Amino acid sequence: MVMVAAMAALIVVASVGLLVDGRQLMEQSIWAKPLKFGMSFVIYGATLAWMLPRLRKARRTMWTLGTAFAVAGLIDVGFIAVQAARGTYSHFNTETDPFNAIGQLIFSAGVVGLFATNLLIAVMLLFQRAGNAALTWALRAGIGVAVLGMALASFITASTSANGPRTVKDAYGDPVSLVGGHGVGVPDGGGMPLTNWSTVGGDLRVPHFIGLHSVQVFVLTVLILTALATRISLLRHERVRAQLTGVVILGYTGLFAITAWQALRGQALIHPDAATWTALAVTIFVTTLLAALTITAGRRRGDAAPAESTARDRIAVR
């Protein structure tokens, strides 16, 4: 939560910077990236802070992993904010000035720390429950898909660095050498508002974002199903809610895979081809079918639980 508070403060600073600082990098405010990272880490950090105390096994280890994640997050986003204030690039910057050279080494170590801590948390979640079945699977799958989303960050650098260095201008018009980028088949810059995702080619930041925040989507699904259970008797059965949560997990993971596949083919998110539309349609159809089959099977079994059990589940989720 200390990290979350620091990221919240960064959001305020970056928001003010957007309004009063006219400097730009690739046609976007220098404060856009710190703002996005601050918002993302507030959401993800608060989720971990809520989740980790719920885990009964290896509590000291989980606390250590959470602390390591917070430290790595502060290092990484701190470097992004400092580079923005300097009017230069945090990612892919190969300039040899001492500050950037040392900062890039620390930055890279922070990225590895973020990935490693989440991977270990994901593995440890496989061996313990974090509440009812729906919530347990939401957290397991959410952290797991988030790890895959983080893994794309390494793939971004490895795949796009093969194109060799390129020279761009910093916020003061001075040349900066970059190796790598977020785009596939196209250079970075001139993308969508706020996200800056490419509108003309593939962009691996799309599946990276979708994967990173899967845990929030899955937990929100559990909360919604639990709330609806007060009015829909079928949802009062833990098995039905767990199965429907599994359906959402499957559909969302399919969306993550489709956007990754789309980006790797050099295709912009907003310009899908027939193959992408077909994959998306199949994913929606299968997800809808599985949800319908789950509901039908629950009705045939007569799955229903007393309202009191649903109340207990709501307390467990909280």
C-alpha positions as CSV (number, residue, x, y, z in Angstrom):
1,M,0.0,0.0,0.0
2,V,3.0,2.3,0.4
3,M,3.7,1.7,-3.3
4,V,0.0,2.3,-4.1
5,A,0.2,5.6,-2.3
6,A,3.3,6.6,-4.2
7,M,1.7,5.7,-7.5
8,A,-1.4,7.7,-6.6
9,A,0.9,10.7,-5.9
10,L,2.5,10.1,-9.3
11,I,-0.9,10.2,-11.0
12,V,-1.5,13.6,-9.5
13,V,1.9,14.9,-10.6
14,A,1.6,13.5,-14.1
15,S,-2.0,14.8,-14.5
16,V,-0.7,18.3,-13.6
17,G,2.2,17.8,-16.0
18,L,-0.2,17.0,-18.8
19,L,-1.8,20.4,-18.4
20,V,1.2,22.7,-17.7
21,D,4.1,21.0,-19.4
22,G,4.1,21.2,-23.2
23,R,7.1,18.9,-23.8
24,Q,6.4,15.9,-26.0
25,L,8.0,12.6,-27.0
26,M,6.7,11.1,-30.3
27,E,3.8,13.5,-30.5
28,Q,2.6,12.6,-26.9
29,S,3.1,14.5,-23.6
30,I,6.1,13.3,-21.7
31,W,3.8,12.7,-18.7
32,A,1.5,10.3,-20.5
33,K,3.6,7.3,-19.8
34,P,4.1,8.0,-16.1
35,L,0.3,8.6,-15.8
36,K,-0.5,5.2,-17.4
37,F,2.0,3.3,-15.4
38,G,0.9,5.0,-12.2
39,M,-2.7,4.1,-12.8
40,S,-1.9,0.5,-13.7
41,F,0.3,0.0,-10.6
42,V,-2.4,1.5,-8.3
43,I,-4.9,-1.0,-9.6
44,Y,-2.5,-4.0,-9.6
45,G,-0.8,-3.1,-6.3
46,A,-4.1,-2.6,-4.5
47,T,-5.3,-6.0,-5.8
48,L,-2.2,-7.7,-4.4
49,A,-2.5,-5.9,-1.1
50,W,-6.1,-7.2,-0.8
51,M,-5.2,-10.7,-2.0
52,L,-2.0,-11.7,-0.2
53,P,-3.4,-11.4,3.4
54,R,-6.2,-13.9,2.4
55,L,-3.6,-16.7,1.8
56,R,-3.2,-18.9,4.8
57,K,-0.1,-20.8,3.8
58,A,3.5,-19.5,3.8
59,R,2.3,-16.1,4.9
60,R,5.8,-14.8,5.6
61,T,6.9,-15.8,2.1
62,M,3.9,-14.2,0.5
63,W,4.5,-11.0,2.5
64,T,8.1,-11.0,1.2
65,L,7.0,-11.5,-2.4
66,G,4.5,-8.7,-2.1
67,T,7.2,-6.4,-0.6
68,A,9.6,-7.4,-3.4
69,F,7.0,-6.6,-6.0
70,A,6.4,-3.2,-4.4
71,V,10.1,-2.3,-4.3
72,A,10.6,-3.4,-7.9
73,G,7.5,-1.4,-8.9
74,L,8.8,1.7,-7.2
75,I,12.2,1.3,-8.9
76,D,10.7,0.8,-12.4
77,V,8.0,3.4,-12.4
78,G,10.3,5.8,-10.5
79,F,12.8,5.5,-13.4
80,I,10.0,6.1,-15.9
81,A,8.9,9.3,-14.1
82,V,12.5,10.6,-13.8
83,Q,13.2,10.0,-17.4
84,A,10.0,11.8,-18.3
85,A,11.0,14.8,-16.2
86,R,14.3,14.8,-18.0
87,G,12.4,14.9,-21.3
88,T,13.8,11.6,-22.6
89,Y,12.9,7.9,-23.1
90,S,12.8,5.3,-20.4
91,H,12.2,2.3,-22.6
92,F,14.7,1.1,-25.3
93,N,17.0,4.0,-24.7
94,T,20.6,3.1,-25.5
95,E,22.3,6.5,-24.9
96,T,25.6,6.1,-23.1
97,D,25.4,9.0,-20.7
98,P,26.1,7.8,-17.1
99,F,22.6,8.4,-15.7
100,N,20.8,6.6,-18.5
101,A,23.4,3.7,-18.7
102,I,23.1,3.0,-14.9
103,G,19.4,3.6,-14.9
104,Q,18.8,1.1,-17.7
105,L,20.6,-1.6,-15.7
106,I,18.5,-0.9,-12.6
107,F,15.4,-0.6,-14.8
108,S,16.0,-4.0,-16.3
109,A,16.6,-5.6,-12.9
110,G,13.2,-4.2,-11.8
111,V,11.4,-5.7,-14.7
112,V,12.9,-9.1,-13.9
113,G,11.9,-8.6,-10.2
114,L,8.3,-7.8,-11.2
115,F,8.0,-10.9,-13.4
116,A,9.7,-13.2,-10.9
117,T,7.6,-12.2,-7.9
118,N,4.4,-12.6,-9.8
119,L,5.5,-16.0,-11.2
120,L,6.3,-17.3,-7.7
121,I,2.9,-15.9,-6.4
122,A,1.1,-17.7,-9.2
123,V,2.9,-21.0,-8.4
124,M,2.2,-20.7,-4.7
125,L,-1.5,-20.0,-5.4
126,L,-1.8,-23.5,-7.0
127,F,-1.3,-25.1,-3.6
128,Q,-3.8,-23.2,-1.5
129,R,-7.3,-21.8,-1.5
130,A,-8.1,-18.1,-1.1
131,G,-11.8,-18.5,-0.2
132,N,-14.5,-20.2,-2.1
133,A,-13.8,-22.1,-5.3
134,A,-14.9,-19.2,-7.6
135,L,-12.6,-16.7,-5.9
136,T,-9.7,-19.2,-5.7
137,W,-9.8,-19.9,-9.4
138,A,-10.2,-16.2,-10.2
139,L,-7.0,-15.4,-8.4
140,R,-5.1,-18.4,-9.7
141,A,-6.0,-17.7,-13.3
142,G,-5.8,-13.9,-12.9
143,I,-2.2,-14.0,-11.6
144,G,-1.3,-16.7,-14.2
145,V,-2.6,-14.7,-17.2
146,A,-1.0,-11.6,-15.7
147,V,2.4,-13.4,-15.7
148,L,1.9,-14.2,-19.4
149,G,1.1,-10.5,-20.0
150,M,4.3,-9.5,-18.3
151,A,6.3,-12.1,-20.3
152,L,5.2,-10.3,-23.4
153,A,7.3,-7.3,-22.2
154,S,10.4,-9.4,-22.6
155,F,9.2,-10.6,-26.0
156,I,8.6,-7.0,-27.0
157,T,12.2,-6.1,-26.5
158,A,13.6,-9.3,-28.0
159,S,11.5,-9.3,-31.2
160,T,11.7,-5.6,-32.0
161,S,15.4,-5.2,-31.2
162,A,16.2,-7.3,-34.3
163,N,15.3,-4.3,-36.5
164,G,18.4,-2.5,-35.2
165,P,18.8,1.0,-33.7
166,R,16.9,4.0,-34.8
167,T,17.3,7.7,-34.0
168,V,14.5,9.8,-32.6
169,K,14.3,13.2,-31.0
170,D,13.8,13.8,-27.3
171,A,11.6,16.6,-25.8
172,Y,14.3,19.2,-26.6
173,G,15.0,18.1,-30.1
174,D,18.2,16.3,-29.4
175,P,18.8,12.9,-31.0
176,V,18.3,9.7,-29.0
177,S,19.2,6.2,-30.1
178,L,16.6,3.5,-29.4
179,V,16.8,-0.2,-29.9
180,G,13.5,-2.0,-29.9
181,G,9.9,-0.8,-29.6
182,H,6.4,-1.8,-28.9
183,G,5.2,-1.9,-32.6
184,V,5.4,-4.9,-34.9
185,G,6.3,-3.9,-38.4
186,V,5.9,-0.2,-37.6
187,P,7.7,2.3,-35.4
188,D,6.2,3.6,-32.2
189,G,4.4,7.0,-32.1
190,G,1.3,8.6,-33.4
191,G,-1.1,6.0,-31.9
192,M,-4.4,6.1,-30.1
193,P,-5.2,8.8,-27.6
194,L,-3.8,8.1,-24.1
195,T,-2.8,4.4,-24.7
196,N,-0.8,5.4,-27.8
197,W,-1.4,1.9,-29.2
198,S,-0.6,1.8,-32.9
199,T,-3.4,2.4,-35.4
200,V,-1.4,1.2,-38.4
201,G,0.4,-1.9,-37.2
202,G,0.8,-4.6,-34.5
203,D,1.3,-3.4,-31.0
204,L,2.2,-5.9,-28.2
205,R,1.2,-3.4,-25.5
206,V,-2.5,-4.4,-26.2
207,P,-2.2,-8.1,-25.0
208,H,0.3,-6.9,-22.4
209,F,-2.4,-4.7,-20.9
210,I,-5.2,-7.2,-21.3
211,G,-3.1,-9.9,-19.6
212,L,-1.8,-7.7,-16.8
213,H,-5.3,-6.7,-15.6
214,S,-7.0,-10.1,-16.0
215,V,-7.0,-10.7,-12.2
216,Q,-9.2,-7.6,-11.7
217,V,-11.7,-8.8,-14.3
218,F,-11.9,-12.3,-12.8
219,V,-12.3,-11.0,-9.2
220,L,-15.0,-8.5,-10.4
221,T,-16.8,-11.4,-12.1
222,V,-16.9,-13.3,-8.7
223,L,-18.2,-10.2,-6.9
224,I,-20.9,-9.6,-9.5
225,L,-22.0,-13.3,-9.4
226,T,-22.1,-13.2,-5.6
227,A,-24.2,-10.0,-5.6
228,L,-26.6,-11.5,-8.2
229,A,-27.0,-14.6,-6.0
230,T,-29.2,-12.6,-3.6
231,R,-31.8,-12.5,-6.3
232,I,-31.0,-15.5,-8.5
233,S,-31.3,-18.7,-6.6
234,L,-29.3,-20.8,-9.1
235,L,-26.2,-18.6,-8.4
236,R,-26.4,-19.4,-4.7
237,H,-24.7,-22.6,-5.3
238,E,-20.9,-22.3,-5.1
239,R,-20.4,-24.8,-7.9
240,V,-22.4,-22.8,-10.4
241,R,-20.6,-19.6,-9.6
242,A,-17.3,-21.4,-9.9
243,Q,-18.2,-22.8,-13.3
244,L,-19.4,-19.5,-14.6
245,T,-16.2,-17.9,-13.4
246,G,-14.3,-20.5,-15.3
247,V,-16.2,-19.7,-18.4
248,V,-15.3,-16.0,-18.1
249,I,-11.7,-17.0,-17.5
250,L,-11.7,-19.1,-20.7
251,G,-13.3,-16.4,-22.8
252,Y,-10.9,-13.6,-21.5
253,T,-7.9,-15.8,-22.0
254,G,-9.0,-16.4,-25.5
255,L,-9.2,-12.6,-26.0
256,F,-5.7,-12.3,-24.7
257,A,-4.5,-14.9,-27.1
258,I,-6.3,-13.4,-30.0
259,T,-4.9,-9.9,-29.4
260,A,-1.3,-11.3,-29.0
261,W,-1.7,-13.3,-32.3
262,Q,-3.1,-10.2,-34.0
263,A,-0.2,-8.0,-32.8
264,L,2.4,-10.5,-33.8
265,R,1.0,-10.5,-37.3
266,G,1.6,-6.8,-37.5
267,Q,-2.1,-5.9,-37.4
268,A,-3.5,-2.9,-35.6
269,L,-6.1,-3.5,-32.9
270,I,-8.7,-1.4,-34.6
271,H,-8.1,-2.9,-38.1
272,P,-8.8,-6.7,-37.6
273,D,-8.8,-8.9,-40.7
274,A,-11.2,-11.8,-41.4
275,A,-9.0,-14.2,-39.5
276,T,-9.1,-12.1,-36.4
277,W,-12.9,-11.5,-36.6
278,T,-13.4,-15.3,-37.1
279,A,-11.3,-16.1,-34.0
280,L,-13.1,-13.5,-32.0
281,A,-16.5,-14.8,-33.1
282,V,-15.6,-18.4,-32.3
283,T,-14.4,-17.3,-28.8
284,I,-17.6,-15.4,-28.2
285,F,-19.7,-18.4,-29.4
286,V,-17.9,-21.0,-27.3
287,T,-18.0,-18.8,-24.2
288,T,-21.7,-18.1,-24.6
289,L,-22.4,-21.8,-25.3
290,L,-20.5,-22.9,-22.2
291,A,-22.3,-20.3,-20.0
292,A,-25.7,-21.6,-21.3
293,L,-24.7,-25.2,-20.7
294,T,-23.6,-24.4,-17.2
295,I,-26.8,-22.7,-16.4
296,T,-28.9,-25.5,-18.0
297,A,-27.0,-28.2,-16.1
298,G,-27.4,-26.3,-12.8
299,R,-31.1,-26.1,-13.3
300,R,-31.4,-29.8,-14.1
301,R,-29.4,-30.7,-11.0
302,G,-31.6,-28.3,-9.0
303,D,-28.6,-26.4,-7.8
304,A,-29.7,-23.9,-5.3
305,A,-28.4,-22.9,-1.9
306,P,-30.0,-21.1,1.0
307,A,-29.5,-17.3,1.1
308,E,-27.5,-17.8,4.3
309,S,-24.7,-19.6,2.4
310,T,-24.6,-16.8,-0.1
311,A,-24.2,-14.3,2.7
312,R,-21.3,-16.3,4.0
313,D,-19.6,-16.3,0.6
314,R,-20.0,-12.5,0.4
315,I,-18.2,-12.2,3.7
316,A,-15.5,-14.6,2.4
317,V,-15.0,-12.5,-0.7
318,R,-14.6,-9.3,1.3
